């Protein structure tokens, strides 16, 4: 699946609440992203959050669980970008430019954003 096809899934998504179509607004996508980011944290915590001897739990299945949650979070990030008229390629490009600018200005650590 390309990112363009992935973006199309955000445009086609229809949610029904009490039997009626419910428009997905950006704030709803943000709340979904927060929830799925928490699930990524939960999965990582289950694998790596225990004592050092517990790291043996990091099987392929456990890593796959993290990847599935990352995919859900990526879907929401993509949906937010689509609703704002952008795409993941633009998000990645803009982020790369931001980080390059921070590095040139010597503020790569922390918040060196111009905005």
Steps between C-alpha positions, in 0.01 A plus 500: 500500500631843407459805724255635241284187536542525877377862486196385304393283793471815713285670237262203467453434870146545623406455861145463621388618842153396609438390141587836343808591299751682720755719324853434614646834599866572563448506876352149487805379312726665757318321782536171311871567456543568871323173583706296257825666607410389853450146371848511341633603841310220668645237264854632543452513876384138507815390318768733633346657807568222747819391664803426279426128508154568350647616166496138380129559432600697190392233253404562138134490604556773759681716247222444249251625761701823524506530121122455476448780751751720316298435186184618674679816619635555148147470361386783726803715415425442134131582549586828673734593214234412241233704678742794503561461126846343528650152477761294685770579245451871571502437875829309470655763272400786728631317806832430326533867407417602857765267643759614243428862596532420871832328437632801303398729787649268764166432672442141393431401862174621648266750345675715244195561284461841344124502561 
